[in-house]
Amino acid sequence: MSEEGATWQLTIDCTDPARLVSFWAPVLGYRVQPPPPGHATWNDWYLSMGVPAEELDPDGDGSDRIFDPTGRGPTIWFQPVPEAKVVKNRFHFDIYPPGGRDREQPWAERVPSIDARVAALVEAGASVRNRTVDEAHHIYTAVMLDPEGNEFCVA
């Protein structure tokens, strides 16, 4: 049940928020969320909230959130946790290149479009887990892993 005026964000556990912020922001067309007003960095804000300095990113400014500049998508917070990912995600992102699956793009155009997006994502730090190819049913999907091993699809 949704309460009127309620808001939400997507929270993703990770060991290196800065790495995932720099990977996912351009993939999703998002931007790095600036720190709250009155704070020069997210680390400054966390310190003001009582988070011990030893728990903060010593190599960066603590940026761990991204937002959709169009306002359509949720804010995403990459929450630092000490443990690495060990099991399959219960939900994941599906990335559709321009002219993709939902637009009934012809197979001969869609496959190269997906391949180009996959190649760009690999260059950005992702890896390919596997591909599903079913030309008869026009299914072409790459299951990928982000830099921390979180699954996502390009279709």
Disulfide bonds with the S-S distance in Angstrom:
none
